[in-house]
Amino acid sequence: MDNLQKIVLLIDADNTQLSKLELVIREISTRGRIVVKRAYGNWKKEVLKNWEAELKRLAIKAEQQFDYVSGKNATDMALVIDTINLLHRNIYDAFVIVASDSDYTPLAISLHESGVYVMGVGEKKTPEAFRNSCDEFIFLENLENDRRPAPRKEPSGQAEEKDVPAAEKTSQPEPDNMQEIHDLLRIASDKYQDDDGYVNVSSAGQFIKRAKPDFDVRTYGYTNLPKLLEAFPKKYSMKRYPGKGTVTIVAYKCL
């Protein structure tokens, strides 16, 4: 979803990485306009001493939460209470919870039941229950891939990699969970195919995201879904045709 107008971004400083904050904001900004940015933590803790400068730079409101009992972290409770209060204003259309803690699963479920769009951002170790309680879940590890260096230009006379058809490239081992994606792509094909057996890649992508909220093509080493499909010429046939205006429709058919 990329047309959200009022996004709330809530960050559990005890459960995320300071170095990823700017990347998170950039990623969420591709979905729409962030109007609330808050980070929760006990800023007197030594482990959070470096957060102040970054929160100021990124215009994130710091919410102080003391640990009332030794050994107990009250940050998550403060974040939950503020989230419910913001939800009851009925003016926000999406909530983003940045944390890798399964304790936020009930909150995400409650938000989802209220009809708002729910996004989670966390590490790959985040429990599946929390990931699946969101409409969309983004892995922090995938945001690192956005900092890839620009491709090196080959000397004249040598073919650049982008000129090599996908079918001619050396095949790479598939991730262990790639079969799940192939299964979902086939289900999407059965559900949404046209008379010629082709299905719009965009429709398939939306279906997969609903079925598997943590789906992200970057997890599998690709920049977008069409490139993933093109990497398996024995499984999928691809075609492109003009849509409205300058839009090009990409479609695939299972072989």
N, C-alpha and C positions, 0 to 999 in steps of 0.2 A: 504494500500500500504506500503510495507516494503523494497523496494529496491531503494529508492531515494538516489541520489549521492551528490547533492548540494542543501541543504536546507537553506533558509534564515529565521531566527527567529527574529521577530520584536515585541517589548514589549512596550505597553503604560503603563508607571509606574503609571499614574493617574487612571488607570482602571483595575488594577490587584493586586494580593496579594504578598507581598514580601516573605512570608513564603512558597509560592508554587513554587518559581522560579526553585529550583533544581528538584522538582518533574516534572515540565514541561519539563525541558531539558532531563530528563531520559525518559519520555514518548515519546517525539519527536525523541529521538535517536533510539528508537525501529523501527522507520520508515526509517532511513537512516542516512547519515552524515550531521551534521550541520556545515556549513562553514562560515556563517555570524550570529553573535549574537549582537543585538543592543537593548538598552533600552532608551526610550525617556521620558524626564521630565525636569521640572525646579528644579534642584537639590538644589537651594537656599531655596526652600519651607521647612517649618518645618516638614510637613508630610512625606517628602522623605529623612529626615536626616539619616535614618538607612540603606539606600540602598547602600551607597558607599562600605562598607566592603563586602557585598554579591556580588555585581557586580564584584569587584576585584577577589574574590574567585572563581567565576564561569566563569571568563574570558569573561564577557559581556561588550561590548563597551558602555560607557555612552555618550549619545548625549544630550547636553545642549540645552534647548529651553526656552528662556525667555518669560514671558507673556507681550506682548507689550502693551496690553490694560487691565486695571484693570477689573477683573471679566470675562475675556475671556481666554480660554486655547488654546494656539497655538500648543500644543504637537501633537495633531492628524494631523494637517496640515503638520508638519515637518515629521512625520512618513509616510504620504501619498506621499510626494514629494520624499523622499528617496526610497520608494518602487518602484515608477515608474522609477526612475533613475536606480535602480538595475535591474528591469525587462528588460530595454532596452539594457542591456549588453548581453542578450540572452545566459547566461551561467548557470542559475539556473533552477532547475526543480520543485521546490516547495517553497511556501511562507507560513509562519505561522504567524498569527496575534494574539497576546495575548492581549485581551481586551474584555470588556463586553458591548461595546458601539455600538449602531446601526448606528452611523455615519460612520462606516467602511464598511457598506453594499455595497455602490457603488464601493469602492476599491476592495472588494472581487469579485464582479461581473466582473469588468474590468480585474482582474487577471485571472479569470476563462475563460473569452473570449479569452485571450491570449494563452491558452492551457497549462498553468502550473498547478500543483496540489496545491490546496488552502486548508489550514487548519486553523481553528479558535480555540482558547482556551479561555474560559471565564466561568463565573458563570452561574448557571441555570436561573438566571434572565435575561440573554442576550436575546434580542428580537429575535423572530423566523425568521425575515427577514434576519438578519445577519447570523444566524445559517444555514439557507437554501441556502445562497449564497456561502457557502463553499462546497468543496468536502467531508470534514470531520470536525466535530466539537466535541471538547473534553470538558467536564465539569470539572472545577477545583475541584468541590466537589467529583468527582469520584476518583481523584488522592489520596485523603485521605485514601481510602480503601486499597491502596498498603502498608499501614503501620500497617496492622493487626498483632497482636501478633501471634506467632507460636501456633498451636493447642496444647492444654494440653493433655498429654498422660493419658489414663485411667488406673487405677490399674489393675493388671492381673486378668483375670476372667471376666472383663467387656468388652463388645464389643465397639470398637471405632466407631465414627459416620461414618467414611468413609466406614465401612464395611456394613452399612445398605443400602439396595437398595433404590433408589430414590422413588419408588412407595410405600415403607413402611414408609417413613418419614411423620411426621405430616404436612399436607398441610398448607401453609401460605396464607394469603389474597393476591390477585393479586393487583399490582398497578393499579390505575385508567386507565392509558393509555396502559395497557398490551394487550388489545384487538387489538389495532393497530398493535402490533408486530405479534400477531397470524394471522391477516389478511394478513400481508406482507409475512409471512412464507407460507401461503396457495397460494398466488400469485406466489411465487418462486417455489413452488411445481408444480403448473400447467404449469409453463414455462420451468422448467429444469429437470423434472422427467425422469427417464429412463423407460425401458419397464416394469419393475416391480413396477413402481410407486414411487421409491425412488429418492431423490435429494441430491446431495453432499452438506453438511453443509457449506463448504467454498464458494460454488457458491451462496447459499442462503444468506450468510452473506454479500458478495459483493453487491448483489442486494439490500439488505435492507439498506446498507450504502449509496448507490446511491440515493435511494428513500427517505431516512431519514438521512441526514448527521450527526445529533447529536445522532444517535443510538449508545449505548454503553451498553453491557450486565451488566456492573457494576451498571448502574442506577437501574436495576431491582433485584440486589442482587446476581448476578452470576458471576463467574470468566471467563466463556467462553460460546459460543453459544450452544455447545453440552450439557452442564450442564443445561442450561435453558430448552432445549428441553426435557431432561430426567426428569425434574421436572413435566412434564405434560404427564404422561403415557397414559391417556385417550384420548389425542389429537394426539400424535405422536408415531410411531413405529420406533425404532432405529436399525441400524446394522452397523458393522464395518468390513472392509475387507482390505487386504494388497494392497498398491499401489506400486510405484516404490521404490526400495531400502528398507529402513526401515520405510517408510511412511505408516501410517494407515489411510485409508479413512473412514470418518464418514458420514453416510447418514441417512435421516429420511423420513418417509412417513406419510402424514396426514391421520388420522383415521376418 
